[in-house]
């Protein structure tokens, strides 16, 4: 029988964690449910343990740190990740696990935005933030993923054991989505119901600070995963500035035969050279990124070979 692990990162979710654990025990009775407590102060860990979960601890604050420990410590054939705030119903868990185990999907994305998210969620800036993040990632990485930041996902063992977790906080969902897209993992989205937090349960997200972190993560990952496009855009911007400075000097020279503004001409030339250097850097880095993708594919093949030998 395939091993299924339900992963629940938690920070002060005492009002909802018992229901979440019991719902997923009922939906996936064969699964082992892990609750990773992230320095809660409201007895979340004790409540989860009484509800039947295996409780472990991550003392480095942040959801990214929790997921890093989960992925590193737990061995399973299918991993189902869910938030502990009872905003996602357990009724989709079986379908998501089946897609991983029987269809070979590497990441199943529980798509909130195509169902009830915008009517249930009472925080308008969060709604706008989800749309902004989705727009940028789909445009920059040439995809059509409908829900980038959902906390309801299922993963294959291949993805979990090869995903390098770098983010420390809530930007982890953005990072894993971009990584899966870039490395050509098999993705599938299914619409899932979403319900707002029940009374007494408070969100840990800060709209402004966490939104800035997510957008910063997108920019950094775009530079790292698509360096040629990133540096080409920056170089093009510098060339436009250089051209704006150069044209008046050139027109003046054509009319009078004299260069009256040498400092402007020098600045224009320096900016143009900077753009050229950045563009060349993009070419070099794109070659390195391609080589990294080749090495990553070899690494995945080695992981799969090791799993087959163990089985």
C-alpha positions as CSV (number, residue, x, y, z in Angstrom):
1,X,0.0,0.0,0.0
2,X,1.3,3.5,-0.9
3,X,2.3,5.6,2.0
4,X,0.5,8.9,2.2
5,X,1.7,11.7,4.5
6,X,-0.6,14.7,5.4
7,X,1.6,17.7,6.3
8,X,0.1,20.4,8.4
9,X,2.3,23.4,9.3
10,X,0.9,25.2,12.3
11,X,1.4,28.4,14.3
12,X,-1.3,29.1,16.9
13,X,-4.2,27.2,15.3
14,X,-5.7,25.8,18.5
15,X,-9.3,26.8,17.5
16,X,-9.2,24.8,14.2
17,X,-6.4,22.1,14.3
18,X,-8.6,19.4,16.0
19,X,-11.2,19.6,13.3
20,X,-8.6,19.7,10.5
21,X,-6.8,16.6,11.8
22,X,-10.1,14.7,12.3
23,X,-11.4,15.6,8.9
24,X,-8.3,14.4,7.1
25,X,-8.2,11.2,9.2
26,X,-11.7,10.5,8.0
27,X,-10.9,11.4,4.3
28,X,-7.6,9.5,4.2
29,X,-7.8,6.8,6.9
30,X,-4.6,5.2,5.6
31,X,-2.5,8.3,5.8
32,X,-0.2,9.4,8.6
33,X,-1.0,13.0,9.7
34,X,1.9,15.1,10.7
35,X,1.5,18.4,12.5
36,X,4.6,20.6,12.7
37,X,4.3,23.1,15.4
38,X,6.1,26.4,14.7
39,X,6.5,27.9,18.2
40,X,2.8,28.0,19.0
41,X,1.8,29.4,22.4
42,X,-1.8,28.3,22.5
43,X,-1.4,24.5,23.0
44,X,-1.9,23.7,19.3
45,X,0.5,20.8,19.7
46,X,-1.4,19.1,22.5
47,X,-4.7,19.5,20.8
48,X,-3.3,18.0,17.6
49,X,-1.7,15.1,19.5
50,X,-5.0,14.3,21.2
51,X,-6.8,14.4,17.8
52,X,-4.4,11.6,16.5
53,X,-1.7,13.5,14.7
54,X,2.0,12.9,14.9
55,X,3.4,16.1,16.3
56,X,6.8,17.4,15.6
57,X,8.5,20.8,16.1
58,X,10.2,23.4,14.0
59,X,11.8,26.2,16.1
60,X,12.9,28.4,13.2
61,X,10.0,30.7,12.7
62,X,8.4,30.8,9.2
63,X,6.4,28.5,7.0
64,X,9.3,27.9,4.6
65,X,11.4,26.6,7.5
66,X,8.6,24.3,8.5
67,X,8.2,22.9,5.0
68,X,11.9,22.4,4.7
69,X,11.9,20.2,7.8
70,X,8.8,18.3,6.7
71,X,10.2,17.5,3.2
72,X,13.6,16.5,4.7
73,X,12.3,14.3,7.6
74,X,9.3,12.5,6.2
75,X,9.4,9.6,3.7
76,X,6.2,8.8,1.8
77,X,4.9,8.1,-1.7
78,X,2.5,11.0,-1.7
79,X,2.6,14.2,0.4
80,X,-0.6,16.2,0.9
81,X,0.1,19.7,2.3
82,X,-2.7,21.6,4.0
83,X,-3.0,24.7,6.2
84,X,-4.2,24.2,9.8
85,X,-6.7,27.0,9.7
86,X,-9.7,24.9,8.4
87,X,-10.1,27.0,5.2
88,X,-9.8,23.9,2.9
89,X,-12.2,21.0,3.1
90,X,-10.9,17.5,3.2
91,X,-13.2,16.2,0.6
92,X,-10.7,16.9,-2.2
93,X,-7.8,15.0,-0.5
94,X,-8.6,11.6,-2.0
95,X,-8.7,12.9,-5.6
96,X,-5.4,14.8,-5.1
97,X,-3.6,11.8,-3.7
98,X,-5.0,9.6,-6.5
99,X,-3.5,12.0,-9.2
100,X,-0.1,11.7,-7.6
101,X,-0.2,7.9,-7.0
102,X,-2.0,6.7,-10.1
103,X,-1.4,9.4,-12.8
104,X,2.2,10.3,-11.8
105,X,1.5,14.0,-11.2
106,X,4.3,15.7,-9.4
107,X,2.3,18.6,-8.0
108,X,-1.5,18.8,-7.7
109,X,-2.5,22.4,-7.0
110,X,-5.7,23.1,-5.2
111,X,-7.2,26.0,-7.1
112,X,-9.1,28.3,-4.8
113,X,-9.4,31.2,-7.1
114,X,-11.6,29.4,-9.6
115,X,-14.2,28.4,-7.0
116,X,-15.2,30.3,-3.8
117,X,-12.1,32.3,-2.8
118,X,-13.2,35.7,-3.9
119,X,-16.6,35.4,-2.3
120,X,-15.5,33.8,0.9
121,X,-12.3,35.8,1.6
122,X,-13.1,39.1,3.3
123,X,-9.7,40.7,2.8
124,X,-9.8,42.7,-0.5
125,X,-6.1,43.4,-0.6
126,X,-5.4,39.6,-0.4
127,X,-7.7,39.1,-3.3
128,X,-5.9,41.8,-5.3
129,X,-2.5,40.3,-4.2
130,X,-3.4,36.9,-5.5
131,X,-4.4,38.4,-8.9
132,X,-1.1,40.4,-9.1
133,X,1.1,37.4,-8.2
134,X,-0.7,35.2,-10.7
135,X,-0.4,37.8,-13.5
136,X,3.4,38.3,-13.0
137,X,4.3,34.6,-12.7
138,X,2.2,33.6,-15.7
139,X,3.6,36.4,-17.8
140,X,7.2,36.1,-16.7
141,X,7.3,32.3,-16.8
142,X,4.9,31.7,-19.7
143,X,2.3,29.7,-17.9
144,X,-1.4,29.6,-17.2
145,X,-1.5,28.5,-13.5
146,X,-4.7,29.8,-11.9
147,X,-3.7,29.7,-8.2
148,X,-0.1,30.4,-7.4
149,X,-0.3,30.8,-3.6
150,X,-2.7,28.1,-2.5
151,X,-1.7,26.2,0.6
152,X,-3.6,23.0,-0.5
153,X,-1.2,20.9,-2.6
154,X,-0.2,17.3,-3.2
155,X,3.3,16.2,-4.2
156,X,5.2,13.2,-5.5
157,X,8.2,11.9,-3.6
158,X,10.3,12.9,-6.6
159,X,9.4,16.5,-6.2
160,X,9.7,16.6,-2.4
161,X,13.1,15.1,-2.3
162,X,14.5,17.2,-5.0
163,X,13.0,20.6,-4.2
164,X,15.6,23.0,-2.6
165,X,13.7,25.1,-0.1
166,X,15.2,28.6,0.1
167,X,12.4,30.7,1.4
168,X,11.8,31.1,5.1
169,X,8.2,32.4,5.2
170,X,4.9,32.5,3.3
171,X,6.6,33.1,-0.1
172,X,7.4,29.4,-0.1
173,X,4.3,28.6,-2.2
174,X,5.5,31.0,-4.9
175,X,8.9,29.5,-4.9
176,X,7.7,25.9,-5.2
177,X,5.4,26.9,-8.1
178,X,8.1,28.6,-10.1
179,X,10.5,25.7,-9.4
180,X,8.0,23.2,-10.6
181,X,7.3,25.2,-13.8
182,X,11.0,25.8,-14.6
183,X,12.0,22.1,-14.0
184,X,9.1,20.8,-16.2
185,X,7.4,18.8,-13.5
186,X,4.0,17.4,-14.3
187,X,1.4,19.8,-12.7
188,X,-2.3,19.6,-12.5
189,X,-4.9,21.9,-11.0
190,X,-8.2,21.0,-9.6
191,X,-10.8,23.5,-8.3
192,X,-11.2,23.2,-4.5
193,X,-13.7,24.9,-2.2
194,X,-12.4,27.6,0.1
195,X,-14.0,29.0,3.2
196,X,-13.0,31.9,5.3
197,X,-11.4,31.4,8.7
198,X,-13.9,30.6,11.4
199,X,-14.5,33.0,14.2
200,X,-11.6,33.2,16.7
201,X,-9.0,32.2,14.1
202,X,-6.7,35.0,13.0
203,X,-4.6,35.1,9.8
204,X,-0.8,35.3,10.3
205,X,-0.3,37.1,7.0
206,X,0.5,40.8,6.8
207,X,-0.8,42.1,3.5
208,X,1.9,44.7,2.9
209,X,5.1,43.1,4.3
210,X,4.3,39.6,3.1
211,X,3.1,41.0,-0.3
212,X,6.4,42.8,-0.7
213,X,8.3,39.6,0.2
214,X,6.4,37.6,-2.4
215,X,7.0,40.2,-5.2
216,X,10.6,40.3,-4.2
217,X,10.8,36.5,-4.4
218,X,9.3,36.6,-7.9
219,X,11.8,39.2,-9.1
220,X,14.7,37.2,-7.6
221,X,13.6,33.9,-9.1
222,X,13.0,35.5,-12.5
223,X,16.6,36.7,-12.4
224,X,17.9,33.3,-11.3
225,X,15.7,31.1,-13.6
226,X,15.4,33.4,-16.6
227,X,18.6,35.5,-16.5
228,X,18.7,36.2,-20.3
229,X,15.2,37.7,-20.3
230,X,15.8,39.5,-17.0
231,X,19.1,41.2,-18.0
232,X,17.8,41.9,-21.5
233,X,14.9,43.9,-20.0
234,X,17.3,45.8,-17.7
235,X,19.8,46.4,-20.6
236,X,16.9,47.6,-22.9
237,X,15.9,50.1,-20.2
238,X,19.4,51.4,-19.9
239,X,19.7,51.7,-23.7
240,X,16.5,53.7,-23.8
241,X,17.8,56.1,-21.2
242,X,21.1,56.3,-23.1
243,X,19.2,57.0,-26.3
244,X,17.1,59.8,-24.7
245,X,20.3,61.5,-23.5
246,X,22.1,61.0,-26.8
247,X,19.5,62.2,-29.3
248,X,19.5,65.9,-28.3
249,X,23.3,65.9,-28.5
250,X,23.3,64.2,-31.9
251,X,20.7,66.6,-33.3
252,X,22.7,69.5,-32.0
253,X,25.8,68.1,-33.7
254,X,24.0,67.6,-37.0
255,X,22.8,71.2,-36.9
256,X,25.9,73.0,-35.8
257,X,28.8,70.5,-36.3
258,X,29.7,71.0,-32.6
259,X,29.3,68.9,-29.5
260,X,28.3,71.4,-26.8
261,X,27.4,68.9,-24.0
262,X,30.3,66.5,-23.6
263,X,29.2,65.4,-20.1
264,X,25.8,64.3,-21.4
265,X,27.5,62.5,-24.2
266,X,29.9,60.7,-21.8
267,X,27.0,59.7,-19.5
268,X,25.0,58.4,-22.4
269,X,28.0,56.3,-23.6
270,X,28.6,54.9,-20.1
271,X,25.0,53.9,-19.7
272,X,25.0,52.2,-23.1
273,X,28.1,50.2,-22.2
274,X,26.5,49.2,-18.8
275,X,23.5,47.9,-20.8
276,X,25.8,46.0,-23.1
277,X,27.7,44.4,-20.2
278,X,24.5,43.4,-18.5
279,X,23.2,41.8,-21.7
280,X,26.4,39.8,-22.1
281,X,26.0,38.7,-18.4
282,X,22.5,37.5,-19.3
283,X,23.9,35.4,-22.1
284,X,26.6,33.8,-19.9
285,X,24.2,33.1,-17.0
286,X,21.6,31.6,-19.4
287,X,24.3,29.0,-20.4
288,X,25.0,28.3,-16.8
289,X,21.3,27.9,-16.0
290,X,20.9,25.5,-19.0
291,X,23.8,23.4,-17.7
292,X,22.2,23.4,-14.2
293,X,18.9,22.1,-15.7
294,X,20.8,19.3,-17.4
295,X,22.5,18.4,-14.1
296,X,19.2,18.5,-12.3
297,X,17.7,16.0,-14.8
298,X,20.6,13.7,-14.1
299,X,20.0,14.1,-10.4
300,X,16.3,13.2,-10.8
301,X,17.3,10.1,-12.7
302,X,19.6,9.1,-9.9
303,X,16.9,9.6,-7.3
304,X,14.4,7.5,-9.3
305,X,17.1,4.7,-9.8
306,X,17.7,4.7,-6.0
307,X,14.0,4.4,-5.2
308,X,13.6,1.4,-7.6
309,X,16.6,-0.3,-6.0
310,X,15.2,0.2,-2.5
311,X,11.8,-1.2,-3.6
